[in-house]
Amino acid sequence: MSLLLFLLAANHMMQHCVHGESQVPCLFIFGDSLSDSGNNNHLPTSAKSNYMPYGIDFPTGPTGRFTNGRTTVDIITQLLGFDDFIPPFANTSGSDILKGVNYASGGAGIRDETGMHMGVAISLGLQLKNHQVIVSQIATTLGSPEKAQQYLNKCLYYVKIGSNDYIGNYFLPQFYPTKSIYDTEQYAEALIEELSMNLLALYEVGARKYVLVGLGLIGCTPNAIYTKGTNGSCFEEENAAASIFDDKLKSLVDLFNDKFSANSKFIFINSTSEASENSPGFLVSNAACCPTGLLGGCVPDEEPCYNRSEYVFWDEFHTTEAWNLLIAIASYNASSNPTFTYPMDIMHLVDHQIKMELEFKNEITSKLSALE
């Protein structure tokens, strides 16, 4: 499929999805700069993107999103039928928190210390604490913790985090000791163990539908190629380490689906699958679209490339809106690439939950009828 045909088909799909009621009442987002929509804007950190040319293709310009337009989860939000993007935790004033909150923070990781060489980052653990603040506010709004729990059971929880634990921790031995403490197998295990504890903490405050996103080919970013690769090739040591993490994350999905099969569902998004194939029209995959500085971000106010839809990467770490669109659609509806999601895509995850609720209501109705 040509890029033009793909974009036309994607636009038709977006228009089809955004009209009417959203498929879930609320969406909560946990992660790093790939999902951040403004939480870092006022933090003391160099991981910021609230300046041009970031946001050059976003309706309101720069917002703190680390791309030229929408992030992957922005597009998933639209595919789920939400009228508005999910607001960042740092700026929920005037927003309906019952629709969800975005806690993602540029530079953040599963580990608390990850990304600290750039300044303050809101780690996954701190994002959970922020979510507990929102849960309390929702309980106040709805009248009781029990009502809040029932409501939060119906929401979708999107978790995309872990790449900074490698590129902003493990593979920066000048700042962090983790590589001298763990081999790649041990490190992935430690990360998954900490992640699983956070996912269980989310479960305790109502989460039942989880989208867990893998790391993908983190050794193939322009930054990895420039600084660590050889002869313009990917840094395969990073890719191999991320692959171990992704395998363990997929196994965690199996474990949790077995453990919580009665009322919950976890799915895994295999980012590597789409990165290596089915990439219509992307002509440049090893260079950034915008002129970049020492840290790999866009240089403020510099002119980016004009053919942005042909680039995979916007800056040295983050992908373009065109690539994000490809990933979002494959995450939502993986019918054209079934290996991209496991054991189902987001569309079927949402449908699965609706069917479970209907079956539960039918079971209760039949039991009540039997008592009459």
C-alpha positions, 0 to 999 in steps of 0.5 A, a space after each residue: 500500500 502506498 503512503 498516500 493510500 494508507 493515510 487516506 484509509 487511516 483518515 477514513 478510519 479516524 472519522 468512523 471512530 470519533 463520532 458517538 460515545 467513546 468505547 470506554 468511559 475513561 483512559 489513564 496513561 502511564 509512561 515516558 516521553 513517547 506519551 507525555 503531553 505536557 507533564 514536564 513543561 514546568 519541571 527542572 529538566 532538560 527533557 522538554 518539548 514545549 517549543 517549536 518545532 515540536 508541535 508544528 503539526 499539532 492543532 494548538 502548536 507546542 504542548 510538551 509532546 515529543 513529536 511534530 503532531 499527535 503521539 501514538 496514544 493521542 491517536 488511540 484516544 481518537 480511535 476509542 471515540 473520545 472527543 478530546 485528548 486526555 489531559 496531562 496530570 500537570 494541567 487538569 484544571 477545566 478538564 473532566 478527570 472522569 474521562 481520564 488523565 495522562 501521567 506520562 513524563 519525559 525521561 521517566 522509567 520503571 526505576 526511580 533513578 532513571 532519567 535523573 541525569 537530565 533533571 527531574 522525571 516522574 517515575 512510574 511509582 510517582 505516576 501511581 501516586 499521582 493517580 491515587 490523588 485523581 482516584 480520591 477526587 473521582 471518589 469525591 465526585 461520584 460520592 463514595 470509594 465504592 462507586 469510584 471503584 465500579 467506575 474505574 473498573 470500566 476504564 482502559 489503562 495504557 502503560 508504555 514505559 521501560 525504554 529509558 531504563 535502558 537508554 537513560 540508565 543501563 546503557 549510561 554507565 557514566 551516570 548509573 551503576 546498574 550495568 555493573 550490578 546486573 547482566 541483561 537477563 537479571 536487569 530485565 527480571 528486576 524491571 519486570 518485577 518492579 513493573 508487576 508490583 506497580 500494575 498490581 497497585 493499579 489493580 487495587 485502585 480499580 484497573 481491570 483493562 490493561 494495554 502493556 506496550 513493549 520497547 521495540 528496537 530502541 537500538 535503532 533510534 538515530 541517537 543509538 545509530 549515531 553514538 553507539 552503532 557501527 557504520 550506520 547500523 543499529 546498536 544491537 546490544 540495546 535491541 537484544 536487551 530490550 528483546 529480553 524485556 519484551 519477552 518477559 513482559 509478554 510472559 507477564 501478560 500470560 501470568 496476569 491473564 491466568 491469575 485475574 481471568 475472572 474480571 481482568 484482561 491484559 494485552 501486550 503490544 509488540 512494537 518490534 513487529 511493526 518496526 521491521 515490516 509493513 512500513 508503507 512510504 517511510 523513506 528515512 528511518 535512520 535520521 531525525 526530521 528536525 535539526 538536533 542538538 547535543 542531547 538529541 532533541 530538536 534545536 529550538 525554532 529550527 526548520 524541520 524537514 518538509 516531507 515529515 510523513 516520509 520520516 520514521 523519526 522526528 528527533 533522535 529518539 521520538 517518532 513522527 506523527 505519521 509513524 505514530 499513526 501506523 502504530 496506533 492503528 495496528 494497536 487498535 486493530 491488528 487484523 492486518 498484522 496479528 503478531 502486533 498484539 497479544 492475545 488481542 488488539 485494543 478493539 477486541 479488548 474493549 469488546 471483550 470487557 463489554 461482553 464480560 459485563 453483559 454475561 455477568 448481567 445475564 447471569 445475575 438476571 437468570 439467578 434472580 428469575 430462578 428465585 422468583 
